[in-house]
Amino acid sequence: MSLMRRRTLLSPHCRVSVEANTLVMLTREDEYRFQVSEPQAHARILEGLREQGCPSELAARQGVDGSALEPLLVTLANDAVLLDLDAAIESSDGADTVEAMLREARFWARSVFEQPFWEDLLAGRFNRAQVLGWGVEFYHFVDAANFYMPLGIAHTRNKRNLREAIARHYIQEMDHGVIFLEGLKRSGLDRSSILVAPPLPHTQALINNLAELAIEGEVPYTAAFAVMQPGIVEPSIEALDEFYGTLSRLYPFATPMFEAFRRHARIDVDLHHEETTFTLLCREGISPPERARASLAMQTVAENFVLFFEGIQDWYGRQEDFALRRPMVAGVPA
């Protein structure tokens, strides 16, 4: 069915403007240009899709034939900038469900990678506190696998055949916090102080969200990992080496920390973590209500990751130099 007649949602990070008779749409990495006869009216249709809506209904309100937008909508959907909200619910078999749910995962994951955090990081605008703060908060997140992942195993109730895969994933992740701890130590931070420093509230909220999904059951829990491993880009060792090599050149004081990030990411590539348990679950078949719950889980996890990165940039950006957070004893900083 034409996307013009579907309930769709446009990424909030896609900027829409008009130049002469051309619609211009910008994301952090891509630019789309599309010529139409009434660009202002068509731009208002696209703006209306920031809240879920049907393009043909929005076109009717503008008094224009919106069918010319169909090729653009298809392109945006293929690039995970536009989401067909009903595709997963209406999918008829396992293969269709996998495709639709992974499109949703990529859509919500893009909101994480469109954050100013990444642009400022790669432009060399981070201070020392923000760079090292990222490493510390990411350590807390990675090490929290020992908190929420066992809950995911224990609460796999309906699809018990997946317990082995979920348990295997935990075994692969359980000691990865040590990688980051060592990288931070080699970057000049005190190991024992890192261990007692509490995470930012934003970090703790992300961890708590994952624990809640784990307790709820295997569908929302495994859907969370589809957002963490969305497959937006093809994973490769060469791309990882280039990315973390760039960061080491920009922030040489944190080179050992970036080596820890790179080592962890290479392990994920080698273990094919982009092939998530959630994909297997969808292929075997999940009900429409379960698909709806998985969709909501993806959205909430993405929103918590957005807050995670915003928290790092904001909190540590206020510091003139890096300082670990102090543990609380009876409500008073230790």
C-alpha positions in Angstrom: 0.0 0.0 0.0 1.1 3.5 -0.8 2.8 5.3 2.1 0.5 8.3 1.4 -2.3 6.3 2.9 -0.3 4.9 5.9 0.1 6.2 9.4 3.7 7.6 9.4 6.0 9.5 11.7 8.9 11.7 10.6 12.1 11.8 12.6 12.2 14.9 14.8 15.8 15.4 13.8 15.0 15.8 10.1 14.9 19.6 9.2 12.5 20.6 6.4 13.0 23.8 4.4 12.2 25.2 0.9 14.6 26.6 -1.7 12.7 28.0 -4.7 10.6 25.0 -5.9 12.7 22.4 -4.1 12.0 20.7 -0.8 15.2 20.3 1.2 15.4 17.8 4.1 18.5 17.6 6.2 19.7 15.0 8.8 23.1 14.9 10.5 24.5 12.8 7.7 22.2 13.2 4.7 20.6 15.8 2.5 17.5 15.2 0.4 16.3 17.5 -2.4 13.0 17.0 -4.1 11.3 19.2 -6.7 7.5 19.7 -6.4 5.0 22.1 -7.8 3.8 23.5 -4.5 6.8 23.2 -2.2 5.4 25.3 0.7 2.3 23.2 0.9 4.3 20.0 0.7 6.7 21.2 3.4 3.7 21.7 5.7 2.6 18.1 5.0 6.0 16.8 6.0 6.0 19.0 9.1 2.6 17.5 10.0 4.2 14.1 10.1 6.3 15.0 13.1 3.2 13.8 14.9 1.9 10.5 13.6 -0.5 11.1 10.7 -1.6 10.1 7.3 0.1 12.1 4.4 -3.0 11.9 2.2 -5.2 13.4 4.9 -2.6 16.2 5.5 -2.5 16.8 1.8 -6.3 17.1 1.6 -6.2 19.7 4.4 -3.6 21.7 2.4 -5.8 21.4 -0.7 -3.0 19.8 -2.8 -2.4 16.5 -4.5 0.2 15.0 -2.3 0.9 12.0 -4.5 4.0 13.6 -5.8 5.6 13.0 -2.4 5.3 9.2 -2.6 8.9 8.7 -4.0 10.3 10.9 -1.3 8.4 9.1 1.4 9.7 5.7 0.2 13.3 7.1 0.2 12.9 8.5 3.7 11.4 5.2 4.9 14.3 3.2 3.4 16.8 5.5 5.2 15.0 5.2 8.6 14.0 8.8 8.6 10.3 8.1 8.2 8.5 5.3 10.0 5.4 3.3 8.8 3.7 2.9 12.2 1.5 0.0 11.1 3.9 -2.2 9.1 4.9 -4.4 12.0 1.4 -4.8 13.4 0.1 -5.8 9.9 3.0 -8.0 8.9 1.8 -11.4 7.7 4.8 -13.7 8.3 8.0 -14.0 10.1 10.2 -12.5 7.4 7.9 -9.5 7.0 7.8 -9.0 10.8 11.6 -9.1 11.0 11.9 -6.5 8.2 9.3 -4.2 9.8 10.6 -4.4 13.3 14.2 -3.8 12.2 13.1 -0.7 10.3 11.5 0.5 13.6 14.8 -0.2 15.5 16.8 1.7 12.9 14.3 4.6 13.1 14.5 5.0 16.8 18.3 4.4 16.9 18.8 7.3 14.5 17.4 9.6 17.1 20.3 8.6 19.3 23.0 9.1 16.6 21.4 12.5 15.6 22.2 14.0 19.0 24.6 17.1 19.2 26.8 14.9 21.3 28.3 13.2 18.3 28.7 16.3 16.1 30.5 18.1 19.0 32.6 15.1 19.8 33.8 14.6 16.3 34.4 18.4 15.8 36.9 18.3 18.7 34.7 20.6 20.9 34.5 18.4 24.0 36.5 19.4 27.0 38.6 16.9 29.0 35.8 16.3 31.5 33.2 15.5 28.8 35.5 13.0 27.1 36.5 11.2 30.3 33.0 11.5 31.7 31.7 9.6 28.6 34.2 6.8 29.4 33.1 6.6 33.1 29.4 6.7 32.3 29.8 4.1 29.6 31.7 1.9 32.0 28.7 2.1 34.4 26.4 1.2 31.6 28.5 -1.8 30.3 29.1 -3.1 33.7 25.4 -3.0 34.5 25.0 -6.0 32.2 25.6 -7.9 35.4 22.5 -6.4 36.9 19.9 -6.5 34.2 20.9 -9.3 31.9 20.5 -12.1 34.5 17.0 -10.7 35.0 16.4 -11.1 31.2 17.4 -14.8 31.5 15.3 -15.5 34.6 12.2 -13.8 33.1 12.2 -15.5 29.8 8.9 -17.2 30.5 7.0 -17.8 27.2 9.7 -18.5 24.7 11.9 -20.7 26.9 13.8 -22.0 23.9 15.4 -18.6 23.7 17.0 -18.8 27.2 20.1 -20.4 25.9 20.7 -17.5 23.4 19.9 -14.9 26.0 22.2 -16.6 28.5 25.0 -16.8 25.9 24.7 -13.1 25.2 25.1 -12.4 28.9 28.1 -14.6 29.2 29.7 -12.7 26.3 29.1 -9.3 28.0 29.5 -10.1 31.7 33.2 -9.1 32.0 33.4 -6.2 29.5 33.3 -3.6 32.2 36.8 -4.6 33.0 37.9 -3.5 29.5 36.7 0.1 30.1 38.0 0.2 33.7 41.5 -0.7 32.5 41.2 1.9 29.7 40.2 4.6 32.1 43.0 3.7 34.6 45.5 3.9 31.8 44.1 7.4 30.9 45.0 8.6 34.4 41.9 7.8 36.5 42.0 6.0 39.9 40.4 2.6 39.6 39.1 2.4 43.1 37.5 5.8 42.8 35.7 4.8 39.6 34.3 1.8 41.3 32.6 3.8 44.1 31.6 6.8 41.9 27.8 6.8 41.3 26.6 7.0 37.7 24.7 10.1 36.6 20.9 9.9 37.1 20.5 9.7 33.3 22.8 6.7 33.2 21.0 5.0 36.1 17.6 5.7 34.4 18.8 3.9 31.2 20.0 0.9 33.3 16.7 0.8 35.3 14.7 0.9 32.0 16.6 -2.1 30.7 16.0 -3.9 34.0 12.3 -3.2 33.9 12.1 -4.6 30.3 14.0 -7.7 31.4 11.6 -8.3 34.2 8.6 -7.8 31.9 9.7 -10.6 29.5 11.6 -11.7 26.5 9.8 -9.6 23.9 10.5 -6.1 25.2 13.8 -7.1 26.6 15.2 -8.5 23.3 13.6 -5.6 21.4 15.9 -3.2 23.4 19.0 -4.9 21.9 17.6 -4.3 18.4 18.0 -0.6 19.1 21.5 -1.0 20.6 22.5 -3.1 17.5 20.4 -1.5 14.8 22.5 -2.2 11.8 22.3 1.3 10.5 25.8 0.9 9.0 27.5 -2.3 8.1 29.9 -3.2 11.0 33.5 -3.4 10.0 36.8 -3.5 11.8 38.2 -0.8 9.3 35.4 1.7 10.2 35.9 1.1 13.9 39.7 1.7 13.6 39.1 4.9 11.6 36.5 6.2 14.1 38.5 5.6 17.3 41.7 6.7 15.5 40.1 10.0 14.8 39.0 10.4 18.4 42.5 9.6 19.6 44.0 12.3 17.4 41.4 14.8 18.7 41.8 13.9 22.4 45.2 12.2 22.8 45.0 12.3 26.6 42.2 9.6 26.3 43.8 7.3 23.8 43.9 4.3 26.2 40.2 4.8 26.9 39.4 4.9 23.1 41.4 1.8 22.7 39.0 0.2 25.3 36.0 1.4 23.3 37.6 0.0 20.1 38.4 -3.3 21.6 34.8 -3.7 22.9 33.3 -2.8 19.6 35.6 -5.2 17.8 34.4 -8.0 20.1 30.8 -7.2 19.2 31.6 -7.3 15.5 33.5 -10.6 15.9 30.5 -12.1 17.8 28.0 -10.8 15.2 25.9 -9.0 17.9 24.1 -7.2 15.1 22.3 -10.5 14.6 20.1 -10.1 17.7 18.0 -12.6 19.5 15.0 -10.4 18.8 15.4 -11.2 15.1 15.1 -14.9 15.9 12.1 -14.2 18.0 10.3 -12.3 15.2 11.2 -14.9 12.7 9.6 -17.6 14.9 6.5 -15.4 15.2 5.1 -12.9 17.7 1.6 -11.7 18.1 0.4 -8.2 17.1 0.1 -7.2 20.7 3.7 -8.4 21.3 4.8 -6.4 18.3 3.2 -3.3 19.7 4.9 -3.8 23.0 8.2 -4.3 21.3 7.7 -1.1 19.4 7.1 0.8 22.6 10.1 -0.8 24.2 12.3 0.4 21.3 11.1 3.9 21.6 11.6 4.1 25.4 15.1 2.6 25.2 16.0 5.1 22.5 14.7 8.0 24.5 16.7 6.9 27.5 19.9 6.7 25.4 19.2 10.2 24.2 19.0 11.4 27.9 22.1 9.4 28.6 24.2 11.3 26.1 22.6 14.6 26.9 23.4 14.0 30.6 27.1 13.4 29.8 27.5 16.4 27.6 25.6 18.7 30.0 26.9 17.5 33.4 30.6 17.1 32.5 30.5 20.2 30.3 30.0 22.3 33.5 33.3 21.2 34.9 36.5 23.1 34.3 38.4 19.9 34.8 37.3 16.3 35.2 36.2 15.1 38.6 34.5 11.8 39.5 31.1 12.0 41.3 31.4 11.4 45.0 29.4 8.5 46.6 26.6 9.4 49.0 26.7 8.2 52.6 23.4 8.8 54.5 22.5 11.5 51.9 25.8 13.4 52.3 28.7 13.2 49.8 31.4 11.0 51.1 
